Amino acid sequence: MRGRFLEFDDLKITGRTAVYALIGDPVDHSLSPTIQNAAFRSIGLEAIYIPFRVEPSALKAAVRGLRVLGVRGFNVTAPHKIKTIKYLDEVEAAAAEVGSVNTVTNLDGNLVGSNTDGTGALQALEEAGARVEGASVLLFGAGGAGRAIAHALAERNCAITLINRTTSKAQRLAKRLHRKFGIAAKHYSLSTQNLRALVDSADLIVNASSMGMEGTDDLPVSRKWLREDHWVLDIVYKPLRTKLLQNAAIVGARTINGLDMLVNQGACSFSLWTKKKAPILEMRRAIAQQIPAIEHASSS
């Protein structure tokens, strides 16, 4: 009935409200709804962003449902970044090369996949002052986010060493990087006996895995191996200060948590969906307001 609506904060939800979403498993930890809804409100868009937990067995049906319901766009998080590709109509060249999507835009029923993870991580590093060009990088994780970050760093002529639980995934990614960019790309399993030497030879250490998230196993990187001249990026943001970042800070290394990457990649997604410049200051302000709650949850 005309004039009737539901209230969501200060948004009046009607049949005209554009819907955006996040799919993954789990999604309850995600701060993407915080930054995207803040962005919509700040520029006056009648839109809402909602997280949906989607189990792997339901992924195909979920993507079809989002299309049918006319959801304007959606983000994809673990564990669906790779498998979602086969349910899309089109994938941008860069995302196809990476083999992973984190952003899908619905263009009149045509689902187009993109990947903003690599750009988000690279921007976070450079905004913090890290010298990325030609750096020696130790990268943990060869999943969806790891692939995207590896490609972004390879474009900056970095020498990349990959560490992953499943060695075959790291091996395939290393071969892809060498073939496309001609860079030195090595790979090892997480249980490698050379880990201390690999940490020692790196300029930049990046955790693009889920290790350290919400009390899961921490990366097996000893504080004794870290140095003051290391740069350390951990894409995990719950907890805000993972064990890896805590140890790096103790020795005086420069650290970057996952919130900066989250905001940057989210801003890229926002622009893809709306064709508008993302209000990144408002997105960062919204994240900053959540930090006390994140820290409290991490300590409790």
GIBEL-V175150 format. One record per pair of residues at least 24 apart in sequence whose C-alpha atoms are under 10 Angstrom apart, sorted by the first residue. I is the first residue (numbers start at 0). J is the second residue. Records with the same first field share a line. If there is no record, write none. Layout:
I: J + J
//
This chain:
7: 47
8: 36 + 40
9: 40
10: 36 + 39 + 40 + 43 + 44 + 45 + 46 + 47
11: 45 + 46 + 47
12: 45 + 46 + 47
13: 45 + 46
15: 45 + 46
16: 44 + 45 + 46 + 47
17: 44 + 45 + 46 + 47 + 48 + 69 + 70 + 71 + 72
18: 45 + 46 + 47 + 48 + 49 + 65 + 68 + 69 + 70 + 71 + 72 + 73
19: 46 + 47 + 48 + 49 + 50 + 65 + 69 + 70 + 71 + 72 + 73 + 74 + 103 + 104 + 105 + 269 + 272
20: 47 + 48 + 49 + 50 + 51 + 65 + 70 + 71 + 72 + 73 + 74 + 75 + 102 + 103
21: 48 + 49 + 50 + 51 + 52 + 53 + 72 + 73 + 74 + 75 + 76 + 101 + 102 + 103
22: 49 + 50 + 51 + 52 + 53 + 54 + 58 + 61 + 62 + 65 + 73 + 74 + 75 + 76 + 77 + 78 + 79 + 80 + 101
23: 50 + 51 + 52 + 53 + 54 + 55 + 58 + 74 + 75 + 76 + 77 + 78 + 79 + 80
24: 51 + 52 + 53 + 54 + 55 + 75 + 76 + 77 + 78 + 79
25: 50 + 51 + 52 + 53 + 54 + 76 + 77 + 78
26: 50 + 51 + 52 + 53 + 75 + 76 + 77
27: 51 + 52
28: 212 + 213 + 236 + 237 + 293
29: 76 + 236 + 237 + 261
30: 236 + 237 + 258 + 261 + 262 + 285 + 286 + 289
31: 74 + 261 + 262 + 264 + 265 + 282 + 286
32: 265
33: 282 + 283 + 285 + 286 + 288 + 289
34: 261 + 262 + 265 + 266 + 269 + 278 + 279 + 281 + 282 + 283 + 284 + 285 + 286
35: 262 + 265 + 266 + 268 + 269 + 277 + 278 + 279 + 281 + 282 + 285
36: 282 + 285
37: 278 + 279 + 281 + 282 + 283 + 284 + 285 + 286
38: 265 + 266 + 269 + 277 + 278 + 279 + 280 + 281 + 282 + 283 + 285
39: 269 + 273 + 277 + 278 + 281 + 282
40: 278 + 281
41: 277 + 278 + 280 + 281 + 282
42: 275 + 276 + 277 + 278 + 281
44: 273
46: 71
48: 72 + 73 + 74
49: 73
50: 74 + 75
53: 78 + 79
54: 78 + 79
55: 79 + 82 + 83
58: 82 + 83 + 86
59: 83 + 85 + 86 + 87
60: 86
61: 86
62: 86 + 87 + 103 + 110
63: 87 + 110
65: 105 + 108 + 110
66: 104 + 105 + 106 + 107 + 108 + 109 + 110
67: 108
68: 108
69: 105 + 106 + 107 + 108
70: 104 + 105 + 106 + 108
71: 103 + 104 + 105 + 106 + 107 + 108 + 110 + 272 + 273
72: 102 + 103 + 104 + 105 + 106 + 110 + 111 + 112 + 268 + 269 + 271 + 272 + 273
73: 101 + 102 + 103 + 104 + 105 + 110 + 112 + 268 + 269 + 272
74: 100 + 101 + 102 + 103 + 104 + 112 + 113 + 114 + 115 + 265 + 268 + 269
75: 99 + 100 + 101 + 102 + 103 + 112 + 114 + 143
76: 100 + 101 + 102 + 143 + 144
77: 101 + 142 + 143 + 144 + 209
78: 142 + 143
79: 142 + 143
80: 112 + 114 + 142 + 143 + 144
81: 142 + 143 + 144 + 146
82: 143
83: 112
84: 110 + 111 + 112 + 113
86: 110 + 112
87: 111 + 112
88: 112
89: 113
90: 114
93: 147 + 150 + 151
94: 146 + 147 + 150
96: 146 + 147 + 150 + 175 + 179
97: 143 + 144 + 145 + 146 + 147 + 148 + 149 + 150 + 151 + 172 + 175 + 176
98: 142 + 143 + 146 + 147 + 172
99: 142 + 143 + 144 + 145 + 146 + 147
100: 143 + 144 + 147
101: 143 + 144 + 147 + 264 + 265 + 268
102: 264 + 265 + 267 + 268 + 269 + 271 + 272
103: 268 + 271 + 272
104: 268 + 269 + 271 + 272 + 273
105: 272
106: 272
113: 267 + 268 + 271
114: 143 + 144 + 147 + 264 + 267 + 268
115: 144 + 147 + 148 + 151 + 260 + 261 + 263 + 264 + 265 + 266 + 267 + 268 + 271
116: 143 + 144 + 145 + 146 + 147 + 148 + 151 + 234 + 260 + 261 + 263 + 264 + 265 + 267 + 268
117: 144 + 145 + 146 + 147 + 148 + 149 + 150 + 151 + 152 + 260 + 263 + 264
118: 147 + 148 + 150 + 151 + 152 + 260 + 263 + 264 + 267
119: 147 + 148 + 151 + 257 + 259 + 260 + 261 + 262 + 263 + 264 + 265 + 266 + 267
120: 144 + 147 + 148 + 149 + 151 + 152 + 205 + 207 + 232 + 233 + 234 + 255 + 257 + 258 + 259 + 260 + 261 + 262 + 263 + 264
121: 148 + 149 + 151 + 152 + 155 + 260 + 263 + 264
122: 259 + 260 + 263 + 264
123: 232 + 255 + 256 + 257 + 258 + 259 + 260 + 261 + 262 + 263 + 264
124: 203 + 230 + 231 + 232 + 254 + 255 + 259 + 260
126: 259
127: 230 + 253 + 254 + 255 + 259
128: 230 + 253
129: 202 + 203 + 229 + 230 + 231 + 253 + 254 + 255
130: 202 + 203 + 230
131: 155 + 156 + 157 + 202 + 203 + 230
132: 156 + 157 + 158
133: 157 + 158 + 159 + 182 + 202
134: 158 + 159 + 201 + 202 + 203
135: 159 + 160 + 183 + 197 + 200 + 201 + 202 + 203 + 204
136: 160 + 161 + 184 + 197 + 198 + 200 + 201 + 202 + 203 + 204 + 205 + 230 + 231
137: 161 + 162 + 185 + 186 + 194 + 197 + 198 + 199 + 200 + 201 + 202 + 203 + 204 + 205 + 206 + 231
138: 162 + 163 + 169 + 186 + 198 + 201 + 203 + 204 + 205 + 206 + 207 + 208 + 232
139: 163 + 164 + 169 + 186 + 187 + 188 + 189 + 204 + 205 + 206 + 207 + 208 + 209 + 210 + 218 + 233
140: 164 + 165 + 168 + 169 + 189 + 205 + 206 + 207 + 208 + 209 + 210
141: 165 + 166 + 167 + 168 + 169 + 170 + 171 + 172 + 173 + 186 + 207 + 208
142: 168 + 169 + 172 + 207 + 208 + 209
143: 207 + 208
144: 206 + 207 + 208 + 209 + 234
145: 169 + 172 + 205 + 206 + 207 + 208 + 234
146: 172 + 173 + 175 + 176 + 207
147: 207
148: 205 + 207
149: 173 + 176 + 184 + 205 + 207
150: 175 + 176 + 179 + 180
152: 176
153: 177 + 179 + 180 + 181 + 182 + 183 + 184
154: 179 + 180 + 181 + 182
155: 180 + 182
156: 180 + 181 + 182 + 183
157: 182 + 183 + 184 + 203
158: 182 + 183 + 184 + 185 + 201 + 202
159: 183 + 184 + 185 + 186 + 201 + 203 + 204
160: 184 + 185 + 186 + 187 + 197 + 198 + 201 + 204
161: 185 + 186 + 187 + 188 + 189 + 197 + 205
162: 186 + 187 + 188 + 189 + 190 + 191 + 194 + 197 + 206 + 207 + 208
163: 187 + 188 + 189 + 190 + 191 + 207 + 208
164: 188 + 189 + 190 + 191 + 208
165: 189
166: 190
189: 218 + 219
190: 219
194: 219 + 220 + 221 + 224
195: 219 + 220 + 221 + 223 + 224 + 225
196: 224
197: 224
198: 224 + 225 + 226 + 229
199: 224 + 225 + 226 + 229
200: 229
201: 225 + 228 + 229 + 230
202: 226 + 228 + 229 + 230 + 231
203: 228 + 229 + 230 + 231 + 232 + 253 + 254
204: 229 + 230 + 231 + 232 + 233 + 243 + 254
205: 230 + 231 + 232 + 233 + 234 + 243 + 255
206: 231 + 232 + 233 + 234 + 235 + 243 + 244 + 256 + 257
207: 232 + 233 + 234 + 235 + 257
208: 233 + 234 + 235
209: 233 + 234 + 235
210: 234 + 235 + 241 + 242 + 243
211: 235 + 236 + 237 + 238 + 240 + 241 + 242 + 243
212: 236 + 237 + 238 + 239 + 241 + 242 + 297
213: 237 + 238 + 239 + 241 + 296 + 297
214: 238 + 241 + 242 + 297
216: 242
217: 241 + 242 + 243
218: 242 + 243
219: 243
220: 246 + 247
221: 246 + 247
222: 246 + 247 + 248 + 249 + 250
223: 247 + 250
224: 250
225: 249 + 250 + 251 + 252
226: 250 + 251 + 252 + 253
227: 251 + 252 + 253
228: 252 + 253
229: 253 + 254
230: 254 + 255
231: 255 + 256
232: 256 + 257 + 259 + 260
233: 257 + 258 + 260
234: 258 + 259 + 260 + 261
235: 260 + 261
236: 260 + 261 + 290 + 293 + 294
237: 290 + 293 + 294 + 296 + 297
238: 290 + 293 + 294 + 295 + 296 + 297 + 298
239: 290 + 291 + 293 + 294 + 296 + 297
240: 293 + 294 + 297
241: 297
258: 283 + 286 + 287 + 290
259: 283 + 286
261: 286
262: 286
//
